[in-house]
Amino acid sequence: MSESTLPTTRVHKSEAPGGRREIDAVPLRRPGRWAASAVLVFLLVFLVQGWAANERMQWATVGEHLFAPVVLEGLATTLWLTAAAMAIGVVGGVLLAVLRRSDNPLLSRLSWAYIWAFRGTPLLVQLLFWYFLAAIVPNIGLGVPWGPTFVEFETNQLITQTSAALLGLGLHEAAYMAEIVRSGIASVDEGQTEAAGALGMTRRQTLRRIVLPQALRIIIPPTGNQVISMLKTTSLVSVIAVPELLTSIQAIYSRNFQQIPLLTVACAWYLLAVSVLSVGQFYLERRYGRGSSRDLPSTPLQRLRTALAARRPAPSENR
């Protein structure tokens, strides 16, 4: 018998007035769980107390720089990079997924090649590649191939540090989003597409009105994870000196040599931002899961109300 099928209660029968027999369910005692929980709580308190009481943590330095203007500016840049890169990734991913499923073999193979190349090389290498692109392409122009050029720009002026960060993050993310969107589209029953075709809808209308709305239930959860991952991945752009959160922190501790306290500041802001995004992901998943599950997960407010209701004394019966 598996652990999930083991009984969790012990049944006692008692005689009630009127000859009726009432059943009182008594939870089974599990001393092993309580002992393991006590040990884990002790270790957690020990580690947190040791970390908080360590004088070398320089908590005064943490509090001094937690809301420093340069740190808040870096945080704003991080959030902006996350939103912009995810917008590029989502749009590019949808386009690549549609091309991947195209009947045109050229478009399908081009999409596959893009995904293969951008998923197969590290993001850090791609960021550096875009940043140093001017070394091999000094100028970028628009014109007739092998003919006259009408407009020409210097690559260094066109692809700045921020532009290189957006290109690296966004184009890399598009390769992953393409697979997420493709799996979501594939999860929709083909009969839906056939029925839409029988009603005279074009492939574009079928995709926009029938397939994508149903695929969102599959696409939303991994996309939320990608947004959270992107927020943390933006720290890689510090190698090309984009003034995001980690770059701002590094600039400060390069002057005062308080590396750990300043990195604690960065961790605090990353954790706060990820927590806010996790709450948004929870409500999005709950919204798009309404059509597939009858038992939706309770919201934090609903769980709080249930806990408070359980603590209220039961009303006495008048006999």
Backbone hydrogen bonds, N-H to C=O, Kabsch-Sander energy under -0.5 kcal/mol:
donor,donor_aa,acceptor,acceptor_aa,energy
5,T,2,S,-0.9
6,L,3,E,-0.9
10,R,26,V,-3.7
12,H,24,D,-1.8
14,S,22,E,-2.5
16,A,20,R,-3.5
19,G,16,A,-1.2
20,R,17,P,-0.5
22,E,14,S,-2.2
22,E,20,R,-0.6
24,D,12,H,-2.8
24,D,22,E,-0.5
25,A,23,I,-0.6
26,V,10,R,-3.1
26,V,24,D,-0.6
28,L,8,T,-2.1
34,W,30,R,-1.5
35,A,31,P,-2.5
36,A,32,G,-2.5
37,S,33,R,-2.7
38,A,34,W,-2.4
39,V,35,A,-2.2
40,L,36,A,-2.4
41,V,37,S,-2.6
42,F,38,A,-2.3
43,L,39,V,-2.4
44,L,40,L,-2.5
45,V,41,V,-2.7
46,F,42,F,-2.5
47,L,43,L,-2.5
48,V,44,L,-2.7
49,Q,45,V,-2.7
50,G,46,F,-2.2
51,W,47,L,-2.3
52,A,48,V,-2.8
53,A,49,Q,-2.4
54,N,51,W,-0.6
55,E,53,A,-0.5
57,M,54,N,-1.5
58,Q,55,E,-1.4
61,T,58,Q,-0.8
62,V,58,Q,-1.7
63,G,59,W,-2.6
64,E,60,A,-1.9
65,H,61,T,-1.8
66,L,62,V,-1.1
67,F,63,G,-0.5
68,A,65,H,-1.1
72,L,68,A,-2.4
73,E,69,P,-2.4
74,G,70,V,-1.9
75,L,71,V,-2.3
76,A,72,L,-2.4
77,T,73,E,-2.1
78,T,74,G,-2.2
79,L,75,L,-2.5
80,W,76,A,-2.4
81,L,77,T,-2.7
82,T,78,T,-2.3
83,A,79,L,-2.4
84,A,80,W,-2.7
85,A,81,L,-2.7
86,M,82,T,-2.2
87,A,83,A,-2.0
88,I,84,A,-2.2
89,G,85,A,-2.6
90,V,86,M,-3.0
91,V,87,A,-2.2
92,G,88,I,-2.6
93,G,89,G,-2.6
94,V,90,V,-2.5
95,L,91,V,-2.1
96,L,92,G,-2.7
97,A,93,G,-2.5
98,V,94,V,-2.3
99,L,95,L,-2.4
100,R,96,L,-2.4
101,R,97,A,-1.3
102,S,99,L,-1.4
108,S,104,N,-2.3
109,R,105,P,-2.2
110,L,106,L,-2.3
111,S,107,L,-2.2
112,W,108,S,-2.0
113,A,109,R,-2.6
114,Y,110,L,-2.1
115,I,111,S,-2.3
116,W,112,W,-2.6
117,A,113,A,-2.4
118,F,114,Y,-2.6
119,R,115,I,-2.1
120,G,116,W,-1.0
121,T,117,A,-0.6
126,Q,122,P,-1.8
127,L,123,L,-2.5
128,L,124,L,-2.1
129,F,125,V,-2.3
130,W,126,Q,-2.4
131,Y,127,L,-2.0
132,F,128,L,-2.1
133,L,130,W,-1.0
135,A,132,F,-1.7
136,I,133,L,-1.5
137,V,133,L,-2.4
140,I,153,F,-2.9
142,L,151,V,-3.0
144,V,148,P,-2.3
147,G,144,V,-2.5
150,F,142,L,-2.4
151,V,142,L,-1.9
153,F,140,I,-2.7
155,T,138,P,-2.6
157,Q,154,E,-0.6
158,L,154,E,-2.0
159,I,155,T,-3.2
160,T,158,L,-0.9
164,A,160,T,-2.7
165,A,161,Q,-2.0
166,L,162,T,-2.5
167,L,163,S,-2.7
168,G,164,A,-2.5
169,L,165,A,-2.7
170,G,166,L,-2.7
171,L,167,L,-2.1
172,H,168,G,-1.4
173,E,169,L,-2.2
174,A,170,G,-1.9
175,A,171,L,-1.0
176,Y,172,H,-1.0
177,M,173,E,-2.8
178,A,174,A,-1.9
179,E,175,A,-1.0
180,I,176,Y,-1.8
181,V,177,M,-3.0
182,R,178,A,-2.3
183,S,179,E,-2.1
184,G,180,I,-1.9
185,I,181,V,-2.7
186,A,182,R,-2.3
187,S,183,S,-1.0
188,V,185,I,-1.2
192,Q,189,D,-1.5
193,T,189,D,-0.7
194,E,190,E,-2.3
195,A,191,G,-2.4
196,A,192,Q,-2.1
197,G,193,T,-2.3
198,A,194,E,-2.1
199,L,195,A,-1.3
200,G,197,G,-1.3
201,M,196,A,-2.3
206,T,202,T,-2.5
207,L,203,R,-2.3
208,R,204,R,-2.4
209,R,205,Q,-2.8
210,I,206,T,-1.9
211,V,206,T,-2.6
212,L,207,L,-2.6
214,Q,210,I,-1.0
215,A,211,V,-2.2
216,L,212,L,-1.4
217,R,214,Q,-0.8
218,I,215,A,-1.3
219,I,215,A,-2.2
220,I,216,L,-2.9
223,T,219,I,-1.8
224,G,220,I,-2.6
225,N,221,P,-1.7
226,Q,222,P,-2.1
227,V,223,T,-2.2
228,I,224,G,-2.0
229,S,225,N,-2.6
230,M,226,Q,-2.8
231,L,227,V,-2.1
232,K,228,I,-1.4
233,T,229,S,-2.4
234,T,230,M,-1.7
235,S,232,K,-1.4
236,L,233,T,-2.4
237,V,234,T,-1.5
238,S,235,S,-1.4
239,V,236,L,-1.9
240,I,237,V,-1.3
241,A,238,S,-1.4
242,V,237,V,-1.7
244,E,242,V,-2.8
245,L,74,G,-0.9
248,S,244,E,-2.3
249,I,245,L,-2.2
250,Q,246,L,-2.7
251,A,247,T,-2.1
252,I,248,S,-1.5
253,Y,249,I,-2.5
254,S,250,Q,-1.3
255,R,252,I,-1.6
256,N,252,I,-1.9
257,F,253,Y,-1.4
259,Q,257,F,-0.9
262,L,258,Q,-1.7
263,L,259,Q,-2.6
264,T,260,I,-2.1
265,V,261,P,-1.5
266,A,262,L,-1.9
267,C,263,L,-2.5
268,A,264,T,-2.4
269,W,265,V,-2.0
270,Y,266,A,-2.5
271,L,267,C,-2.7
272,L,268,A,-2.0
273,A,269,W,-2.5
274,V,270,Y,-2.6
275,S,271,L,-2.2
276,V,272,L,-2.1
277,L,273,A,-2.2
278,S,274,V,-2.4
279,V,275,S,-1.9
280,G,276,V,-2.0
281,Q,277,L,-2.5
282,F,278,S,-2.2
283,Y,279,V,-2.0
284,L,280,G,-2.1
285,E,281,Q,-2.7
286,R,282,F,-2.1
287,R,283,Y,-2.1
288,Y,284,L,-2.5
289,G,285,E,-1.0
290,R,287,R,-1.1
292,S,289,G,-0.9
293,S,289,G,-1.5
296,L,294,R,-1.1
303,R,299,T,-2.5
304,L,300,P,-2.1
305,R,301,L,-2.2
306,T,302,Q,-2.2
307,A,303,R,-2.3
308,L,304,L,-2.4
309,A,305,R,-2.4
310,A,306,T,-1.9
311,R,307,A,-1.1
312,R,308,L,-0.8
312,R,309,A,-0.5
319,R,317,E,-0.6
